[in-house]
């Protein structure tokens, strides 16, 4: 038995002792005493609300029956009303109905006894109805507020889970699409030159090995994230745009990387956007060169990836542009992608500085 349980039952016993003492020793102050000793029922109220209600009603009934000839007033009814409010707010509809009926019966009996002294049955009935209505209304309002809060919390948790799943899906798509694109191109190069240029074929195989190992490490990191709490992981290596440009060049597309402004670390999301844009250049542009501009503004980071290839519509680029648009949208940034009038394709992303 825990300490809280012992304290709860001790409070209930002390309540009964104090109630009996007040009624039989100091009857003149019994009604007010029931209010003063009501906090002793808090422990029982939190664990067994119906028992707390029974004790509160017992106190009210005892005061009414024993002291019916005294002008004790209606104060002893307040604890039961408060307990009823708590039951309405936290318990089932069945428990609420039983508690409300019990309070109604006991309060009616008590108030009829007092009203018989003053012949004021109308006031007694009005008090009974009003106290019940207030208890039910306040308890229901608290219950609705709690339900709404729980629903909002559950909805936010669901949205966070969905956002995390989308993030992981984008990470996997960006990672795999880029790497498989490079591997496919290098495999084709190696197959064509293996007989005539063994050294070039060896370089292609080396690129395939390095790229596949990096992709495997990234997949392990993503799977580790899924197994754990879904937060961003870190494989201990810092990804740079220079490395990304080198990998893209190994796939046959030379990247002119330009920085403007005071340089600072490139966020993971910015890296992924450039990676996906370069993947689209490799797969769709049909060109051997492109330009990546990274502009460090005071409040934003602007990315621009431009090629002079054959261009394509957004739908023809598959899920890559859609993923980039979603990623930028989650960061409250601005994104645009489309063919250039002079030919080629341009991807632009403006990311707020964080």
Secondary structure, DSSP 4 states (H G I P E B T S, - for coil): --HHHHHHHHHHHHHHHHHHHHHHT-GGGHHHHHHHTGGGGHHHHHH-HHHHHHHHHHHHHHHHHHTTTS---SGGGHHHHHHHHHHHHHS-HHHHHHHHHHHHHHHHHHHHHHHHHHT-HHHHHHHHHHHHHHHHHHHHHHHHHHHHHHHHHHHHHHHHHHHHHHHHHHHHHHHHHHHHHHHHHHHHHHHHHTTT-HHHHHHHHHHHHHHHHHHHHHHHHHHHHHHTTS-----S----HHHHHHHHHHTT-EEEEEEESS--PPPHHHHHHHHHHHHHIIIII--SEEEEEEEE-SSEEEEEEEE-S----TGGGTHHHHHHHHHHHHTT-EEEEEE-TTSSEEEEEEEE--
